[in-house]
Amino acid sequence: MKRSYSRLIIGLLVLVTTGLSLLQYTSSVNAAGEGKQVYIIPVKETVERGMAAFLERTTDEAAENGADHIIFEIDTPGGRVDAAGEIGEIFQDLDIPNTAFITSRAYSAGSYIALNADQIYMKPQATMGASGVINSDGTAADKKAQSAWISSMVAAAESNGRDPLYARAMADSSVDLPKYGAGEGEFLTLGPTDAEEVGYAEGIVEDRTELLSELNLSDAKIIEEQPTLAENLARFLTDPIVIPILLSVASLGLIVELYSPGFGIPGIMGVLSLVLFFYGHIVAGLAGYEAIILLILGIGLVVAEFFLPGGIAGIAGIIAIVASLMLSSADMGHMAMSIGIALIVTIVVSIILFKVVGLERGFFRHIILNDATTSEKGYVSAANRLELIGMEGTTLTPLRPAGTAEFDGERLDVVTEGGFISAQHRVKVVKTEGSRIVVREMKTDTHEEETK
């Protein structure tokens, strides 16, 4: 009886063990990728706000569609620090396992993005690092900006259990790591072998197929994301180099249109440049409806200035337009510089238009008086009676200070230099200005009358 119970217990244990083994095997099969979805999202070219918007959209889609893994294929020379910060937040908020696959370069902001991924794989020729922060003019950023960026690099490394020393060396040239080719004064750049050695890469793979095999996702369904036409356009239009060009073309086009008859190519170019500027910034999530409202209000006020006196409407319109541009910018300093460039270009071209083209054509023909009252048209100006200067005469009426005087039998309206002269006094013409005849009292006359 006891043997029967023992056999029963042993049989149950065998069944349970077999069931657990089968369950483990099934799990391993699923882990191998059966029925799973892997999203491939490219992180390529310059890092800017358009890229951040693209990554936000695609990672949201991956989450909504129940993706099991996301692979970020990275090949970028770097870009804007603020955009990299936004992308880092997107990575940190991901609940989906993810891998950064560096296919060529992950420099500057690109290395920061890679460090925010759960794991990193690299191609044999790939590199990452060289992450010093610089200004848009190529000069080193101030110490405050550098310190903040170094802290961000260190935090990204620590968030995924990586040694922060190498992240610091990528962004701080004072860290001396000669073993990896980064002496003092140089930023650290890691190749795949060195990256694997220091724990900054989980492995080196030749291509995507080998990577999927390493991740046990060979049989997974692959979904490749690509930027839409609108996102590609937005990324181009929000590029720091393109923004001042757009603003310069916009201001130039509108100014030249003022000098040209009708509404033609310059005006179309100016309006189109503004439309492209705001379109790109709206798609990238930088500009909202408040910026568009301010722009429309500003343009309306500038137009109204041509019909209203005082100049207040024009000044308010310019302020509204500048405010709309500032509201659409991720970097106030860069936007101010872009506006300054556009302003300088506009002033230079306007001077050329004033000197060479003139204002007699185009829009200004409506607000500038071009007619002249010439004698050919029958207009005759008052004659300047220069021949009267020095003549003597007698006042017929008191001059208070204006009145009438007679000179050689001719009655003329005259005016004194400011004083009062009684009637029947001798006066002398001292100045004529058109129809205005200025006289001065002759004191000698008074003395002669008193003598008599």
Secondary structure as a PSIPRED ss2 file (coil, helix, strand):
# PSIPRED VFORMAT (PSIPRED V4.0)

   1 M C   1.000  0.000  0.000
   2 K H   0.000  1.000  0.000
   3 R H   0.000  1.000  0.000
   4 S H   0.000  1.000  0.000
   5 Y H   0.000  1.000  0.000
   6 S H   0.000  1.000  0.000
   7 R H   0.000  1.000  0.000
   8 L H   0.000  1.000  0.000
   9 I H   0.000  1.000  0.000
  10 I H   0.000  1.000  0.000
  11 G H   0.000  1.000  0.000
  12 L H   0.000  1.000  0.000
  13 L H   0.000  1.000  0.000
  14 V H   0.000  1.000  0.000
  15 L H   0.000  1.000  0.000
  16 V H   0.000  1.000  0.000
  17 T H   0.000  1.000  0.000
  18 T H   0.000  1.000  0.000
  19 G H   0.000  1.000  0.000
  20 L H   0.000  1.000  0.000
  21 S H   0.000  1.000  0.000
  22 L H   0.000  1.000  0.000
  23 L H   0.000  1.000  0.000
  24 Q H   0.000  1.000  0.000
  25 Y H   0.000  1.000  0.000
  26 T H   0.000  1.000  0.000
  27 S H   0.000  1.000  0.000
  28 S H   0.000  1.000  0.000
  29 V H   0.000  1.000  0.000
  30 N H   0.000  1.000  0.000
  31 A H   0.000  1.000  0.000
  32 A C   1.000  0.000  0.000
  33 G C   1.000  0.000  0.000
  34 E C   1.000  0.000  0.000
  35 G C   1.000  0.000  0.000
  36 K C   1.000  0.000  0.000
  37 Q E   0.000  0.000  1.000
  38 V E   0.000  0.000  1.000
  39 Y E   0.000  0.000  1.000
  40 I E   0.000  0.000  1.000
  41 I E   0.000  0.000  1.000
  42 P E   0.000  0.000  1.000
  43 V E   0.000  0.000  1.000
  44 K E   0.000  0.000  1.000
  45 E C   1.000  0.000  0.000
  46 T C   1.000  0.000  0.000
  47 V E   0.000  0.000  1.000
  48 E C   1.000  0.000  0.000
  49 R H   0.000  1.000  0.000
  50 G H   0.000  1.000  0.000
  51 M H   0.000  1.000  0.000
  52 A H   0.000  1.000  0.000
  53 A H   0.000  1.000  0.000
  54 F H   0.000  1.000  0.000
  55 L H   0.000  1.000  0.000
  56 E H   0.000  1.000  0.000
  57 R H   0.000  1.000  0.000
  58 T H   0.000  1.000  0.000
  59 T H   0.000  1.000  0.000
  60 D H   0.000  1.000  0.000
  61 E H   0.000  1.000  0.000
  62 A H   0.000  1.000  0.000
  63 A H   0.000  1.000  0.000
  64 E H   0.000  1.000  0.000
  65 N C   1.000  0.000  0.000
  66 G C   1.000  0.000  0.000
  67 A C   1.000  0.000  0.000
  68 D C   1.000  0.000  0.000
  69 H E   0.000  0.000  1.000
  70 I E   0.000  0.000  1.000
  71 I E   0.000  0.000  1.000
  72 F E   0.000  0.000  1.000
  73 E E   0.000  0.000  1.000
  74 I E   0.000  0.000  1.000
  75 D E   0.000  0.000  1.000
  76 T E   0.000  0.000  1.000
  77 P C   1.000  0.000  0.000
  78 G C   1.000  0.000  0.000
  79 G E   0.000  0.000  1.000
  80 R C   1.000  0.000  0.000
  81 V H   0.000  1.000  0.000
  82 D H   0.000  1.000  0.000
  83 A H   0.000  1.000  0.000
  84 A H   0.000  1.000  0.000
  85 G H   0.000  1.000  0.000
  86 E H   0.000  1.000  0.000
  87 I H   0.000  1.000  0.000
  88 G H   0.000  1.000  0.000
  89 E H   0.000  1.000  0.000
  90 I H   0.000  1.000  0.000
  91 F H   0.000  1.000  0.000
  92 Q H   0.000  1.000  0.000
  93 D C   1.000  0.000  0.000
  94 L C   1.000  0.000  0.000
  95 D C   1.000  0.000  0.000
  96 I C   1.000  0.000  0.000
  97 P C   1.000  0.000  0.000
  98 N E   0.000  0.000  1.000
  99 T E   0.000  0.000  1.000
 100 A E   0.000  0.000  1.000
 101 F E   0.000  0.000  1.000
 102 I E   0.000  0.000  1.000
 103 T E   0.000  0.000  1.000
 104 S E   0.000  0.000  1.000
 105 R E   0.000  0.000  1.000
 106 A E   0.000  0.000  1.000
 107 Y E   0.000  0.000  1.000
 108 S C   1.000  0.000  0.000
 109 A H   0.000  1.000  0.000
 110 G H   0.000  1.000  0.000
 111 S H   0.000  1.000  0.000
 112 Y H   0.000  1.000  0.000
 113 I H   0.000  1.000  0.000
 114 A H   0.000  1.000  0.000
 115 L H   0.000  1.000  0.000
 116 N C   1.000  0.000  0.000
 117 A C   1.000  0.000  0.000
 118 D C   1.000  0.000  0.000
 119 Q E   0.000  0.000  1.000
 120 I E   0.000  0.000  1.000
 121 Y E   0.000  0.000  1.000
 122 M E   0.000  0.000  1.000
 123 K C   1.000  0.000  0.000
 124 P C   1.000  0.000  0.000
 125 Q C   1.000  0.000  0.000
 126 A C   1.000  0.000  0.000
 127 T E   0.000  0.000  1.000
 128 M E   0.000  0.000  1.000
 129 G E   0.000  0.000  1.000
 130 A C   1.000  0.000  0.000
 131 S C   1.000  0.000  0.000
 132 G C   1.000  0.000  0.000
 133 V C   1.000  0.000  0.000
 134 I E   0.000  0.000  1.000
 135 N C   1.000  0.000  0.000
 136 S C   1.000  0.000  0.000
 137 D C   1.000  0.000  0.000
 138 G C   1.000  0.000  0.000
 139 T C   1.000  0.000  0.000
 140 A E   0.000  0.000  1.000
 141 A C   1.000  0.000  0.000
 142 D C   1.000  0.000  0.000
 143 K H   0.000  1.000  0.000
 144 K H   0.000  1.000  0.000
 145 A H   0.000  1.000  0.000
 146 Q H   0.000  1.000  0.000
 147 S H   0.000  1.000  0.000
 148 A H   0.000  1.000  0.000
 149 W H   0.000  1.000  0.000
 150 I H   0.000  1.000  0.000
 151 S H   0.000  1.000  0.000
 152 S H   0.000  1.000  0.000
 153 M H   0.000  1.000  0.000
 154 V H   0.000  1.000  0.000
 155 A H   0.000  1.000  0.000
 156 A H   0.000  1.000  0.000
 157 A H   0.000  1.000  0.000
 158 E H   0.000  1.000  0.000
 159 S H   0.000  1.000  0.000
 160 N C   1.000  0.000  0.000
 161 G C   1.000  0.000  0.000
 162 R C   1.000  0.000  0.000
 163 D C   1.000  0.000  0.000
 164 P H   0.000  1.000  0.000
 165 L H   0.000  1.000  0.000
 166 Y H   0.000  1.000  0.000
 167 A H   0.000  1.000  0.000
 168 R H   0.000  1.000  0.000
 169 A H   0.000  1.000  0.000
 170 M H   0.000  1.000  0.000
 171 A H   0.000  1.000  0.000
 172 D C   1.000  0.000  0.000
 173 S C   1.000  0.000  0.000
 174 S C   1.000  0.000  0.000
 175 V C   1.000  0.000  0.000
 176 D C   1.000  0.000  0.000
 177 L E   0.000  0.000  1.000
 178 P H   0.000  1.000  0.000
 179 K H   0.000  1.000  0.000
 180 Y H   0.000  1.000  0.000
 181 G C   1.000  0.000  0.000
 182 A E   0.000  0.000  1.000
 183 G C   1.000  0.000  0.000
 184 E C   1.000  0.000  0.000
 185 G C   1.000  0.000  0.000
 186 E C   1.000  0.000  0.000
 187 F C   1.000  0.000  0.000
 188 L C   1.000  0.000  0.000
 189 T E   0.000  0.000  1.000
 190 L E   0.000  0.000  1.000
 191 G C   1.000  0.000  0.000
 192 P H   0.000  1.000  0.000
 193 T H   0.000  1.000  0.000
 194 D H   0.000  1.000  0.000
 195 A H   0.000  1.000  0.000
 196 E H   0.000  1.000  0.000
 197 E H   0.000  1.000  0.000
 198 V C   1.000  0.000  0.000
 199 G C   1.000  0.000  0.000
 200 Y C   1.000  0.000  0.000
 201 A C   1.000  0.000  0.000
 202 E C   1.000  0.000  0.000
 203 G E   0.000  0.000  1.000
 204 I E   0.000  0.000  1.000
 205 V C   1.000  0.000  0.000
 206 E C   1.000  0.000  0.000
 207 D C   1.000  0.000  0.000
 208 R H   0.000  1.000  0.000
 209 T H   0.000  1.000  0.000
 210 E H   0.000  1.000  0.000
 211 L H   0.000  1.000  0.000
 212 L H   0.000  1.000  0.000
 213 S H   0.000  1.000  0.000
 214 E H   0.000  1.000  0.000
 215 L C   1.000  0.000  0.000
 216 N C   1.000  0.000  0.000
 217 L C   1.000  0.000  0.000
 218 S C   1.000  0.000  0.000
 219 D C   1.000  0.000  0.000
 220 A C   1.000  0.000  0.000
 221 K E   0.000  0.000  1.000
 222 I E   0.000  0.000  1.000
 223 I E   0.000  0.000  1.000
 224 E E   0.000  0.000  1.000
 225 E C   1.000  0.000  0.000
 226 Q C   1.000  0.000  0.000
 227 P C   1.000  0.000  0.000
 228 T C   1.000  0.000  0.000
 229 L H   0.000  1.000  0.000
 230 A H   0.000  1.000  0.000
 231 E H   0.000  1.000  0.000
 232 N H   0.000  1.000  0.000
 233 L H   0.000  1.000  0.000
 234 A H   0.000  1.000  0.000
 235 R H   0.000  1.000  0.000
 236 F H   0.000  1.000  0.000
 237 L H   0.000  1.000  0.000
 238 T C   1.000  0.000  0.000
 239 D C   1.000  0.000  0.000
 240 P C   1.000  0.000  0.000
 241 I C   1.000  0.000  0.000
 242 V H   0.000  1.000  0.000
 243 I H   0.000  1.000  0.000
 244 P H   0.000  1.000  0.000
 245 I H   0.000  1.000  0.000
 246 L H   0.000  1.000  0.000
 247 L H   0.000  1.000  0.000
 248 S H   0.000  1.000  0.000
 249 V H   0.000  1.000  0.000
 250 A H   0.000  1.000  0.000
 251 S H   0.000  1.000  0.000
 252 L H   0.000  1.000  0.000
 253 G H   0.000  1.000  0.000
 254 L H   0.000  1.000  0.000
 255 I H   0.000  1.000  0.000
 256 V H   0.000  1.000  0.000
 257 E H   0.000  1.000  0.000
 258 L H   0.000  1.000  0.000
 259 Y H   0.000  1.000  0.000
 260 S C   1.000  0.000  0.000
 261 P C   1.000  0.000  0.000
 262 G C   1.000  0.000  0.000
 263 F C   1.000  0.000  0.000
 264 G C   1.000  0.000  0.000
 265 I H   0.000  1.000  0.000
 266 P H   0.000  1.000  0.000
 267 G H   0.000  1.000  0.000
 268 I H   0.000  1.000  0.000
 269 M H   0.000  1.000  0.000
 270 G H   0.000  1.000  0.000
 271 V H   0.000  1.000  0.000
 272 L H   0.000  1.000  0.000
 273 S H   0.000  1.000  0.000
 274 L H   0.000  1.000  0.000
 275 V H   0.000  1.000  0.000
 276 L H   0.000  1.000  0.000
 277 F H   0.000  1.000  0.000
 278 F H   0.000  1.000  0.000
 279 Y H   0.000  1.000  0.000
 280 G H   0.000  1.000  0.000
 281 H H   0.000  1.000  0.000
 282 I H   0.000  1.000  0.000
 283 V H   0.000  1.000  0.000
 284 A C   1.000  0.000  0.000
 285 G C   1.000  0.000  0.000
 286 L C   1.000  0.000  0.000
 287 A C   1.000  0.000  0.000
 288 G C   1.000  0.000  0.000
 289 Y H   0.000  1.000  0.000
 290 E H   0.000  1.000  0.000
 291 A H   0.000  1.000  0.000
 292 I H   0.000  1.000  0.000
 293 I H   0.000  1.000  0.000
 294 L H   0.000  1.000  0.000
 295 L H   0.000  1.000  0.000
 296 I H   0.000  1.000  0.000
 297 L H   0.000  1.000  0.000
 298 G H   0.000  1.000  0.000
 299 I H   0.000  1.000  0.000
 300 G H   0.000  1.000  0.000
 301 L H   0.000  1.000  0.000
 302 V H   0.000  1.000  0.000
 303 V H   0.000  1.000  0.000
 304 A H   0.000  1.000  0.000
 305 E H   0.000  1.000  0.000
 306 F C   1.000  0.000  0.000
 307 F C   1.000  0.000  0.000
 308 L C   1.000  0.000  0.000
 309 P C   1.000  0.000  0.000
 310 G C   1.000  0.000  0.000
 311 G C   1.000  0.000  0.000
 312 I H   0.000  1.000  0.000
 313 A H   0.000  1.000  0.000
 314 G H   0.000  1.000  0.000
 315 I H   0.000  1.000  0.000
 316 A H   0.000  1.000  0.000
 317 G H   0.000  1.000  0.000
 318 I H   0.000  1.000  0.000
 319 I H   0.000  1.000  0.000
 320 A H   0.000  1.000  0.000
 321 I H   0.000  1.000  0.000
 322 V H   0.000  1.000  0.000
 323 A H   0.000  1.000  0.000
 324 S H   0.000  1.000  0.000
 325 L H   0.000  1.000  0.000
 326 M H   0.000  1.000  0.000
 327 L H   0.000  1.000  0.000
 328 S C   1.000  0.000  0.000
 329 S C   1.000  0.000  0.000
 330 A C   1.000  0.000  0.000
 331 D C   1.000  0.000  0.000
 332 M H   0.000  1.000  0.000
 333 G H   0.000  1.000  0.000
 334 H H   0.000  1.000  0.000
 335 M H   0.000  1.000  0.000
 336 A H   0.000  1.000  0.000
 337 M H   0.000  1.000  0.000
 338 S H   0.000  1.000  0.000
 339 I H   0.000  1.000  0.000
 340 G H   0.000  1.000  0.000
 341 I H   0.000  1.000  0.000
 342 A H   0.000  1.000  0.000
 343 L H   0.000  1.000  0.000
 344 I H   0.000  1.000  0.000
 345 V H   0.000  1.000  0.000
 346 T H   0.000  1.000  0.000
 347 I H   0.000  1.000  0.000
 348 V H   0.000  1.000  0.000
 349 V H   0.000  1.000  0.000
 350 S H   0.000  1.000  0.000
 351 I H   0.000  1.000  0.000
 352 I H   0.000  1.000  0.000
 353 L H   0.000  1.000  0.000
 354 F H   0.000  1.000  0.000
 355 K H   0.000  1.000  0.000
 356 V H   0.000  1.000  0.000
 357 V H   0.000  1.000  0.000
 358 G C   1.000  0.000  0.000
 359 L C   1.000  0.000  0.000
 360 E C   1.000  0.000  0.000
 361 R C   1.000  0.000  0.000
 362 G H   0.000  1.000  0.000
 363 F H   0.000  1.000  0.000
 364 F H   0.000  1.000  0.000
 365 R H   0.000  1.000  0.000
 366 H H   0.000  1.000  0.000
 367 I C   1.000  0.000  0.000
 368 I C   1.000  0.000  0.000
 369 L C   1.000  0.000  0.000
 370 N C   1.000  0.000  0.000
 371 D C   1.000  0.000  0.000
 372 A C   1.000  0.000  0.000
 373 T C   1.000  0.000  0.000
 374 T C   1.000  0.000  0.000
 375 S H   0.000  1.000  0.000
 376 E H   0.000  1.000  0.000
 377 K H   0.000  1.000  0.000
 378 G C   1.000  0.000  0.000
 379 Y C   1.000  0.000  0.000
 380 V C   1.000  0.000  0.000
 381 S C   1.000  0.000  0.000
 382 A C   1.000  0.000  0.000
 383 A C   1.000  0.000  0.000
 384 N C   1.000  0.000  0.000
 385 R C   1.000  0.000  0.000
 386 L H   0.000  1.000  0.000
 387 E H   0.000  1.000  0.000
 388 L H   0.000  1.000  0.000
 389 I C   1.000  0.000  0.000
 390 G C   1.000  0.000  0.000
 391 M C   1.000  0.000  0.000
 392 E E   0.000  0.000  1.000
 393 G E   0.000  0.000  1.000
 394 T E   0.000  0.000  1.000
 395 T E   0.000  0.000  1.000
 396 L C   1.000  0.000  0.000
 397 T C   1.000  0.000  0.000
 398 P C   1.000  0.000  0.000
 399 L E   0.000  0.000  1.000
 400 R C   1.000  0.000  0.000
 401 P C   1.000  0.000  0.000
 402 A E   0.000  0.000  1.000
 403 G E   0.000  0.000  1.000
 404 T E   0.000  0.000  1.000
 405 A E   0.000  0.000  1.000
 406 E E   0.000  0.000  1.000
 407 F E   0.000  0.000  1.000
 408 D C   1.000  0.000  0.000
 409 G C   1.000  0.000  0.000
 410 E E   0.000  0.000  1.000
 411 R E   0.000  0.000  1.000
 412 L E   0.000  0.000  1.000
 413 D E   0.000  0.000  1.000
 414 V E   0.000  0.000  1.000
 415 V E   0.000  0.000  1.000
 416 T E   0.000  0.000  1.000
 417 E C   1.000  0.000  0.000
 418 G C   1.000  0.000  0.000
 419 G C   1.000  0.000  0.000
 420 F C   1.000  0.000  0.000
 421 I E   0.000  0.000  1.000
 422 S C   1.000  0.000  0.000
 423 A C   1.000  0.000  0.000
 424 Q C   1.000  0.000  0.000
 425 H C   1.000  0.000  0.000
 426 R E   0.000  0.000  1.000
 427 V E   0.000  0.000  1.000
 428 K E   0.000  0.000  1.000
 429 V E   0.000  0.000  1.000
 430 V E   0.000  0.000  1.000
 431 K E   0.000  0.000  1.000
 432 T E   0.000  0.000  1.000
 433 E E   0.000  0.000  1.000
 434 G C   1.000  0.000  0.000
 435 S C   1.000  0.000  0.000
 436 R E   0.000  0.000  1.000
 437 I E   0.000  0.000  1.000
 438 V E   0.000  0.000  1.000
 439 V E   0.000  0.000  1.000
 440 R E   0.000  0.000  1.000
 441 E E   0.000  0.000  1.000
 442 M C   1.000  0.000  0.000
 443 K H   0.000  1.000  0.000
 444 T H   0.000  1.000  0.000
 445 D H   0.000  1.000  0.000
 446 T H   0.000  1.000  0.000
 447 H H   0.000  1.000  0.000
 448 E H   0.000  1.000  0.000
 449 E H   0.000  1.000  0.000
 450 E H   0.000  1.000  0.000
 451 T H   0.000  1.000  0.000
 452 K C   1.000  0.000  0.000
